[in-house]
């Protein structure tokens, strides 16, 4: 048959794989629904590419040399691999930070990538040059896919600066992250990539 998308899959009875762990999830849709799904994926990919184009600076935890150039600091922090991406997180009592370049003019926003679906206590502060700009509860993001969340930085923090220090500080008995990417962008440009922002 040709009912599978993007390809058919071969099934076998449960009793023949009793010695393995398994989970099965099916997304059921019509042909027109599948076409709409593909179009939505294409729009998302285009918007993500545009987000990368508009970003003034971008930190990817998968690139350890880039992390070093951005003065990555921290305590009890590590990079984990999840869903084919690398993300940095801090354990309870830990923290991590980066120095990241910002646009010379205009209001500045951080855009941070998360996975929407982690459990446990993950409430943490996002601190820019010593000032809390947001508190994020990572366990409240329930989308089941990667999301990009923008945070506006008050202009008095960025005025006259070319670089800022961004810290991720978990609340008591919580973890921070994981964070799968950090971008700085002119706030005015966020309208162009609203499609991919949570």
C-alpha positions in Angstrom: 0.0 0.0 0.0 1.0 3.7 -0.2 -0.9 5.1 2.8 2.2 6.0 4.8 3.7 9.4 4.7 6.5 10.3 4.0 6.9 6.5 3.4 5.2 3.3 4.3 6.4 1.3 7.3 6.5 -2.4 7.9 4.6 -3.7 11.0 5.1 -6.8 13.0 3.0 -8.4 15.8 3.7 -7.3 19.4 4.3 -10.9 20.5 7.3 -11.1 18.2 9.1 -8.2 19.9 8.2 -9.0 23.5 11.9 -8.5 24.6 12.0 -4.9 23.4 10.6 -1.6 24.6 8.3 0.1 22.1 5.9 3.0 21.7 3.6 3.7 18.8 2.2 7.0 17.8 0.2 7.6 14.6 -0.8 11.0 13.2 -3.9 10.4 11.1 -4.8 12.9 8.3 -6.4 13.1 5.0 -4.5 13.7 1.8 -5.4 17.4 1.9 -4.4 17.4 5.6 -1.1 16.0 4.7 -0.5 18.7 2.1 -1.4 21.4 4.6 1.0 19.8 7.1 3.8 19.9 4.5 3.0 23.5 3.7 3.1 24.4 7.4 6.5 22.7 7.8 7.8 24.6 4.8 6.6 27.9 6.3 8.3 27.0 9.6 11.6 26.2 7.9 11.5 29.4 5.9 10.8 31.4 9.1 13.6 29.7 11.0 16.0 30.4 8.2 14.9 34.0 8.2 15.3 34.1 12.0 18.9 33.0 11.6 19.5 35.7 8.9 18.1 38.4 11.2 20.0 37.3 14.3 22.8 39.6 15.2 24.5 36.8 17.2 23.7 33.2 17.7 25.0 30.7 20.3 24.6 27.0 19.6 25.6 24.7 22.5 26.7 22.0 20.0 29.7 24.2 19.1 32.1 24.1 22.1 34.6 26.4 20.4 31.8 29.0 19.9 30.8 28.6 23.5 34.4 29.3 24.5 34.5 32.4 22.3 31.3 33.6 24.0 32.9 33.1 27.4 30.7 30.3 28.6 30.8 30.2 32.4 29.0 28.2 34.9 28.8 25.7 37.8 27.3 22.2 37.7 26.3 22.7 34.1 26.6 20.4 31.1 25.5 19.9 27.5 23.0 17.2 26.7 21.9 15.7 23.4 18.2 15.4 22.9 16.0 15.1 19.8 19.1 15.4 17.6 20.1 18.8 19.1 22.5 19.9 21.8 21.2 21.9 24.7 23.0 23.3 27.8 21.4 23.0 31.2 22.3 23.6 34.9 21.5 21.2 37.7 20.0 22.2 41.0 22.3 24.7 42.6 24.2 25.3 39.3 24.1 28.1 36.7 25.5 29.0 33.3 26.1 32.2 31.3 27.3 33.5 27.9 28.6 36.8 26.6 26.7 37.6 23.4 26.9 40.5 20.9 23.9 42.8 20.4 22.9 45.2 17.7 24.4 48.7 18.0 21.0 50.4 17.5 17.4 49.8 18.3 15.7 47.7 21.0 17.1 44.3 21.5 15.4 40.9 22.2 16.7 37.5 23.1 15.3 34.6 21.3 15.9 31.3 23.1 15.2 27.8 21.8 13.6 25.1 24.1 12.1 21.7 23.8 8.5 21.8 24.8 7.9 18.7 26.9 10.4 18.4 29.7 9.1 17.4 33.1 10.3 18.1 36.7 11.1 21.4 38.3 12.7 23.7 35.7 11.9 27.3 36.8 14.8 29.7 36.2 15.6 33.4 35.8 17.1 34.9 32.7 19.5 37.6 33.8 21.1 40.2 31.6 24.0 42.2 33.0 22.8 41.6 36.5 19.1 42.3 35.9 16.3 39.7 35.7 14.5 40.2 32.4 12.3 37.1 32.6 11.4 34.0 34.6 10.8 30.9 32.6 9.1 27.7 33.7 10.5 25.1 31.3 8.0 22.5 32.5 5.1 24.6 31.3 6.1 24.3 27.6 4.0 21.4 26.5 4.1 21.6 22.7 6.1 18.4 22.1 8.5 20.1 19.6 11.2 22.8 19.6 10.0 26.3 20.2 11.7 29.7 20.1 10.6 32.2 22.8 11.5 36.0 22.5 12.3 38.1 25.6 12.5 41.9 25.2 15.5 43.5 27.0 14.8 46.9 28.6 16.7 49.6 26.6 18.4 50.9 29.7 20.3 47.6 30.0 21.7 47.6 26.4 22.2 51.4 25.9 25.7 52.1 24.7 26.8 48.4 24.7 28.0 46.0 22.1 27.9 42.9 24.2 25.9 41.6 27.2 26.2 38.8 29.7 23.2 36.4 29.8 22.9 34.2 32.8 20.5 31.3 33.5 19.9 30.9 37.2 17.6 28.1 38.5 15.3 28.8 41.4 15.8 26.7 44.5 15.4 23.0 43.9 15.0 23.6 40.2 17.1 23.1 37.0 17.8 25.7 34.3 17.2 24.8 30.7 18.1 23.0 28.6 18.6 25.8 26.2 19.2 24.7 22.6 20.1 28.1 21.1 20.3 31.8 21.9 20.0 34.6 19.5 20.0 38.4 19.8 17.9 40.3 17.4 16.4 43.8 16.8 13.0 43.7 18.5 11.5 45.4 15.4 12.5 42.3 13.3 10.5 39.9 15.4 7.3 40.5 13.3 9.0 38.8 10.3 9.4 35.6 12.2 6.3 35.6 14.3 5.2 32.3 12.8 7.9 30.3 14.7 7.7 32.2 18.0 5.9 30.9 21.0 
